[in-house]
Amino acid sequence: MKVRWLGHSCIEISGRTHVLIDPDYRREPAPDLDYILITHGHEDHLGRVGELTSGIVLASPDVCHLAREQGVSAERLRAVKPGDVVDNIRVLPGYSAVGRLSELWARLWGRRHRLPGGTPLSFLVEDDLSLLHIGDAYRCSMVIAADILCLPWRQVPFGNERFQRRLIELTRSLAPRYVIPIHHDIPPWEADPEQLRGQVRGEVVVPIEWMEFKRYVSLGA
């Protein structure tokens, strides 16, 4: 199972299936995707889905509608809900920040979401190890075991120390073996992933290049 981070919240997985999560990528994914998973509809997660020519899109029904508006053909859209299982992908409840409060926070930072967030989801991809992607959630009431957690490490305009402490507590509660910081490169929410080292039990990795995850971590081909 190989994993790499393509910028923003975008994670690419090559294993039993070829998966792209939250396709607002800054580095190009490999071709011939099997699945594209979208946690919610904000443009920094839905991203460049309309540019991708392969892969079945798995998202909530309202986010599938947004993807259709971005140019994804209807036959490549599959609306899913928590509890669904598609191949080696489990669909879980989502906790990403959407709605009026989310929009207010964005405006406080001088940003405004062009697209509605829709109904959020989380995804667990089960391969050699399991990988959990929770979008940009800072809370999660699920009791679930995952080997790899994609953690949306970022800043907020007010109460940032408390906010980041909640992310650290979330990571400790989920107890992953590995933590991949995501979302930390989006202006003006940039945060340093190095801050996580020593504060969480899992090993913090930023796989800009392919990294193989098995019982140990080594650089992939």
N, C-alpha and C positions, 0 to 999 in steps of 0.2 A: 504494500500500500504506500503510494507516494503522494505527498501533499506539498502544495506551494501556495503562498499568499501573493495575489496579483494586485494588491493595492485596495484601499478603502476596506470594505467588508468582504471582498471577493476571495473565495478559497476554491482551489482546483484540486480534485482528488483523482488519482489514477490507480485503479485496483480492479476489483471484480466488475465495477462499472466506472465509466468516465463521467465525473460529476463536476459541475460548476455551481457554486452557491453565491447568490447576490452579485449578478454580473455587471457591476459598475467597475470594471477592471481598468487598470492603468498599464498592465503588461498583457500582451495577447495570450489567450489560452491556446492550448493545442487543439487541432481540429478533431472532428468526429466525436462530439459529445454524445453521451447517452441521455443525461438528464441535466436540466437547469433548475435549481431550487431557488425560490424567491421568498424571503422571510416576510417582507411587506412591501408596499408600493412606493415609498419615497424614492426619489430619483437617485439617491446615493446607494440604493440597494437594487432597484429594478434596472437602473443604469442603461447599459448598452444591449439589452436583450434583443432589441430589434435588429441588431447587426449580426447576430449569430444565426447560422444557417443549418445547424444540426442540434439535436437534443430535444427531448420532450420537456416542456415547462411544467413543473409542479408548483402550484400556488393556490391560495384560497380563491374562491370564485370571483370576488371583486378585483383581486390583483390579476387574475387571468384576463379579465376584461381590460385592464390597463395595458397588459402585455399585447393584447390584440390591437389596441389603439397604437401601440408602438411598432406594429408591422408583423408580429408573429402570426403565422397562419393558424387557423382554427384547429386543424388536425394535429398540431404540435402542442396544444394546450390541454392540460389535464387538471381539473379542479380537484383539490384534495382537502381533507379536514383532519383534525387530530384523531388518531387511532388508525388511520389508513397506513397500509404498508405497500410500498411499490418496490419490487426487486429487493435490494438490500438497504432501502431507505424507509425509516419510520417517521411518520408525520406526528408532531407533538404540538401541544398548545404553545402559542406565541405570547411574548411579553414585551415586544418592541414598543417604543413610545410612539403612539399615533394619536390623532385627534387634536382638539383645541389646545390642550396643554403643551403638546409637542410643538405645535405651530408657534405658540407664545415663546417657548424657549428658543426656537430657531430665530425668531424676530429679535429677541434680546441680543443675539449674536450678529445681527445684521444680515441674516439669511431668511429666505422664505421658500418653503417647499413648493415646487411647481405641481407636484402630483399628490393626491391623497394617500394616506398610509394604508387604507384598507384593513382587512382582517389579518393580524399577524400570525405567523406560524414559527415553530422551531423544527429543526430536522436532526435526526440521528442517523448517520451513515455508518453501517456496520460492515467492517472488512476485517483485515488482519487485527486491527484495533478499531474501536468505535470513536467517531468524531461527532461532537455536538456543536451545532451552530444556532445561536439564539438571537441572531440579528443584532440590534443595538440595545437589547434589554439590559437593565441594571438590576433587575430582580427576577426571580424565577422560583416558583413554588413547587416545581417538580422534584420528586425524589427519583433520581435516575443516575445510573453509573455510566460514565463515559471516560474513555482513556484519554481523549484529546478534547479540550474545550477551546473554542474560538471566542475569546473574551473581548468585548467592545470597549477597549481601554481608551478613554478620552477625557476631556475637560468639560465643565459646564460653567456658565457665567457667575453663578452664585452658589456658595456652599460646596466648592469644588473638593475640599479635603474630605468632607463627609461623603460626598458622592463617590469618590474614588475608594474610600474605605468600604463602602457598600459593595463595590465591585470585587474588592479583595475578599470580603466576607462571603460573597457569592461563590467565588472560586474555592475558598476553603470548604464551604458546605458541599459542593459537588465533588471535590477531591479528585480531580483528574490527574493522570500521570504526567501529562504535558499541557502547557498553556500556550496558545498562539494568540498574541495580541492582534486585534484588528481594529479598524475604524480610527486609528490614532494618527493618521496622516491627512485628515480632512480639515482644511482651514474653516473656521478659526478654533477648532476643537483639538488641535494637535496635543499629543501627550507622549512622553518618553517611555517606551516599553521597558527600558532598563530599571525604571522605578519598581517594577513588579518583582524583580529578582530579590530573593531573600524574604519576601512578604507572603509568598504563596508556597505551598508544599510541592506542587508540580514543577517540572522543568520548563522554563520559559524559552521558547524558540521562535524565531522570526524567519520562516523558510521562504526567502525571496527566490531561491533556486529550489528545484525538486529536492525533497528530503524524504527518505524512506523511514517509515514507522513500523517497527516490529516489536520485539521484546527489548530492543535498544534502538537508538537513533543513529543513523549514518547517512552520509550524503548519497543521494541517488545518482543514477547515471544521467 
